[in-house]
Amino acid sequence: MLSWLRPVRAWHERPLRSFVAVFLLALTVAGAEKLSSVVGARLFESSPDERWIWAEGEYGEGEALAFYAARDFKIEDLGSARIALAADETYLLFVNGYRVGAGSYRPWSAIDEYDITDLLHQGGNRIVVELRSSRGAGGFLAVVELGPAAGGEDEASERRIVVSDRSWRIFKRYDPGLFGGWTRLEEGEKPKIWHRPPAGRWRLDSTAVRRPNLFESSIMPLCQRPVRFQQQHRPDWLELTWERRIPALGPQQLYDWGEVVEGILSFDLISDQGQPGLLYVGTEPPDPELRPPDEVILPVPGRRHWEDAYVRRFRYALVVGAEPYSRIEVEIPPPSLSAKLPRSEPNHQGVFGLEPPRTYSKVEEDVWKRMERGAASADEEG
């Protein structure tokens, strides 16, 4: 009856997986320290002020979490400005209501930097960062540096006007006033302080090339919607008509765009409870039995809209555990911008072409168990 669901792995596999994860983490930290000593002359210089911050709370093993970190600041004299930041696992950056960019933790990757000169104005400004972690625990680090206007005196000087510290505020539910500017940040929670640099990825090389901002292009991106979809356990396809909303046919849905597309996937959800889901993409219909998800869907509680952090190339998208309601589409950036944006191409070839044994994360197991309970309840009612 439930053969279309992936069988959940036994609990006794977790201790071994936990040991392996801790061992790999130790190797990663040791490697980071070794690499940082080699490239020490090129490190992003930290000050005594910034800290790794996160949301307060007790996090169980693999408990998924998504929330916002926000900070207000004022500028008297406009000049050049940049923000440098790192986040584990994923961030979406907004400055004065504009989505600037996004990224995820990648081993040995450089600090992400953006030029935000054109987004700031005299007086009050606001940075909002959506943070996601499939493990619950994570870290966020940021610095905003303001320089003089081009051609001004002492053009090479820069001063830090914002750092990640206790002055930021954490919001664990979506609030449109965060982006509109009318929500007072004093209503948020104080962050948890993990550590100060140089601990963690902040010690690695920060390249001089900054990531492009999504707002830089004046051309509106093209939004392309899928042409058909189906429930994964049913073989028949349904043609999509956009005069009405997508019918809710179950929590495992496969979408087909009819051709390979490249862009940022987004959709609205039926529920705003922030329950995690799984996203698989590919040029062929993906099989969740054979490989891990390409992304964990982590909506912020209170918000029905979710958007991916990366540009991806695919034809099919399988959404598991989350129920898209409407507006599922791929935002295709203009070619001039698309070529510069960071990508996360699916890589399921293993090492030297050898695929390791399939393992399942805690959030994957939670999603599949939730679906099994829902399917069993539906069978009993039927």
N, C-alpha and C positions, 0 to 999 in steps of 0.2 A: 504493500500500500504506500509505503513511504520510500520506495526505492530511488525516487528522484532526489532525495536528500542525502548529503554526504554523511556517512557514519562518523560519529564523534569519537575521537581517539580516547583510549582509556586513561584514567587519572594517573596510573603508575608511570606513564611516560614523562610526567612533568618534572620529577626530581632530576632525572638525567638531563633534560633540556635546560633546566635552571642552572645546573652545574656547568654545562657547556657555555651558556650565555655569560655566566660570571667569569669563566676562564677567558673567553674571547674579549670581554670587556677589559680584563687586566692586561691582555696583550695589546689592545688598542691604546690604552692609557700609556703603557710603557713605550709603545711606538711613537706616540705623539710627543712624549718628552724627548725621545731620541731625535726625532725630526726637528723639533723646535730648537734644539741645541745646534743642529747643523745649519739652519737658515736663520739663526738668531739676528743677523744684521738686517733681515727683511721683515721682522715681526711687526705686527700692528702694535704700536706702543700703547700700553694701558696706563691709566692713572690710578691713584689710591681710592678714587671715588666710586667707579662703577662696580656693580655686583651682578652675579647671576641671580635672577629672581624667578619666582613661580607662584602659583596660587597656593594659599594655605590649605591644609587638609591632610587626612590620612589616606594613603593610596595603597590599595591592595595590588597583588601581582596581576599586571595586565589590565587594570581597570581603566577604560578609555575616558578621556577628558578633553573638553574644548571650552575655551573661555576667552575673554578679552583683557588685555593690559592697555591702559590709557594714561596719557600724560599731557597736561597743558603747559605752555610756556609762552613768554612774551618776547618780542623783538622790537627794539627801538630803531636800529639802523639796518636796512636791508643790504645784504651782500650775498656772496655765494654760500651755499649750504649743502651739506651732505649728511647722510645717516649711514652708519655702519652697524650691522646687527647679525646675530646668530641665534638660532633656536633649535631645540631638540624636542619634538621631532619636526614639526611643520609650522610655518607662519604665513600669514597674509598681512601685508603692510598697507595702512591707509593714513594719508596725511591730509588734514582739512577736508575729509570726506571723499578724497580721491583714492582709488586703489592704485598703489604705486608698483607693487610687485609681490612676489611670493617665493618661497623656497623651502627646502627641507634639509635636515642634517645629512651630510654625505661624508664618509671617512676621507680625511686628508683634503677636503675642499677648503677653499679660501673663505674669509669673511665676506659676506654680501654687503656691497656698498651701492648707494643710489644718490644721484644728484637731485635734490629737492628744492633747488633755488627758486624755480618758477612757481612752486606751490605755496611758499610762505609769504606772509604779508605783515606789515607793521601792526603791532598790537598782539592780540591773542592768537595762538595757533594750537592745534591739537593733533597728536599722534595716537592712533588706535591700532593695535596689533592683535589679530585673531591667532590664537595659539592652539595647537592640536597635538595630543600625544595618545597613541594607542595603549601606552603603558600607564597613563595617568601622571606619573612623575616625569619631569622634564626641566628645561632651563631656558631662560631668555636673557640676552645681553644686548645692550644698545648704547650708542653714542651719537649725538648730533653735534657736528662741528660747524661753526659759522665763521666765514671769512669775509674780508672786505670786498666791496664791489670791484669789478675789473677796472684797472686803471687807477684805483685809489692808492692812498699811502699805505706802505707796509703790506703790499698785496699778498706776500707769502705767509703772513701770520694767520693763525687760526685759533679759535677759542671754543672750548666745549661748553655748550649751554644746556645740554640735557645728557644725563647718563641714567642707566638703569639702576635704581636704588629704591629706598623706602618711600620716595615721593610719588611713585607710580601708584595707580589704583587698579584693582582686579574686579571684573564684573563677570559672574558666572552664568548670567542669563542675557539674552539679546535685549538691547534697548536702542531703539532708533535714535534717541536723543544723543547717544554717544557720537553718532556720525553727523547728526544735524547741529550739534553744538549746544543744545539747550539742557542736557543732563549735566548736573554738577558732579564733578569727579569725587567730591567729598562723600558722595553716597556709596562709593565702592569700598572694597576691602583693601587693607594693606597687604602687600605681597610678602611671601616667604623669602628670606635671604638664604641662598645656598652657600655661596662662596664668592670670593673676589678673583679677578684675573691675577695671574695668568693661568689658573686652573682651567682645563677644558680646551675646546677647539679655538678659543680666542688667541691662543699662542701661535697658531699656524699662520703661514704666509698670507698676507692680504694684498692682492694684486692691485695695480694701479688702474686697471680697467674696471669701470663700474657698470653695473647692470642697467639696461635701459628701463625707463619708467613706462608703464602702460599708458599714461596720459600724454606722452610726448607726441603721439601721432594724432593729427587732426582729423584723420579719416575714421569714420565710424566702422567698427568691425562688422563683418557679415555673420549673422546667426543662422546656422544650418540645423534643421531638425531631422530626426529619424523618419524614415518612410514607413516602417512597419515594426511590430514588436510581438512577442509571444511570452506566455508563461513557460518557464524552463521545463516543466514536467509535461507540457502539452506540445505536440509537434506542429500544430497549425499556427500560421502567422495571421496577425490582424493588421490590416492596412490602417494607417494613422490618418485621421482627419482632424484638422486644427480649428474647425468651427466650434468644437466642444472640447472639454477637458478629457484627459486620458482616463479611461475607466480603471478603477482599482480592481485588478484581477489577481492580486497576490503579491507576496514579498520577494519573489524571484522572477525578474523580468529581463528578457534579452531584447535589446534594441538594435536595429539595423539601419544604417544611414544610406544604404544602397551603393555606396562608393567609399573609398578611403578618404577620411577627412583629417585635418590637423588643426587643433585648437584647444581651447579650454572648455571642458565639460561642466555644465551646471544644470540644476533642476530644482523645482519646488517639491516639498514633501507633504504627505497627508498629515503627519504628526509633527508637533513641535516639541516633543519630549526629549529630543537629543539622543535617541537610541542609535547606537552605531550600526553601520552596515558595511558591506564589502563591495568593491568595484573591481571588475575584471575587464580588460579591453584587449582587442586584437584585430588583426585583419581577417581572422577566421573566428567562428563562435568559440569562445573560451570554455574550457572544462575546469571547474574549480577542484575536481579530484586530483588533477595532475600538477597544479602549481599554485603558489600563494597568490593572494589578491594583489593587484597593482596599486591599490590605495585603500585605506580604511576610511569609510565615510563617517566623519565625526561632526555632526551639526552642533552648533551652540544651542543649548536649551532655550526655548522661546522663539527660535527662528526657524521658519519653514524652508528657507532657501539655503542651498549648499552649492559651492563651486570648488572645482579642483584647483590645486596650487600650481600645476604644471601644464605646459603645452604637451599634448600627446598626439600620436598618429595612430589611427585605428578606423575600423569600419563598424565593428560590433562592440557593444558595451553591455555587460551583464551586471545588474544591480541586485545584490542579495541582502535581505534583511531590512532594507529601507524601501519605502514605497513612494516612488515619484508620483506626483499629483498632476502637474502641468509644467509647461515651459521647459521640458528637457531639450537641451540644445547644445551645440558646440559653437562657441564664440571664436570665429576665425580672424585673427589679427591681420592687418595689412602686410603684404610681403616685406616691406621695408622694416617693419617691426618684428615680424615673426622670425626672421633669420637671426635676430639678436637675443630672443627670449630663451631662458633656460628650459631644457626639455628633460623629460623623464621617460625614456624609451623602455618598454618592457624588455627585460633580459631574463630569459628562462632557459638558458643553454647550459647552466652549471659551469664548473671549472674545467677547462680543456674539453668542453663538450660533454662532460660526464655529469648527469643530473644527480644531485644528492637525494637521499630518501626524503619523501614528503613529510614535513613537520607542520604542526598547526599551532598558531599563537593563541593566547588566552582569549583575545577579542574574537578571533575566528570561531573558537569553540562556543563562546557565549552566543554569537549570532546564530549559529546552526542549531544549538539547543533551543533557543527561543523559537525558531522556525518549526522545529519538531514538535514542541508543545502546542504551537498554534495549529499545526496540521492535525495533530491528534485530537484536539478539541473540536475541530471542524468535522472530523470523521465521526466522533461521538454524537454530535448534534445532527449529522446527516442520517 
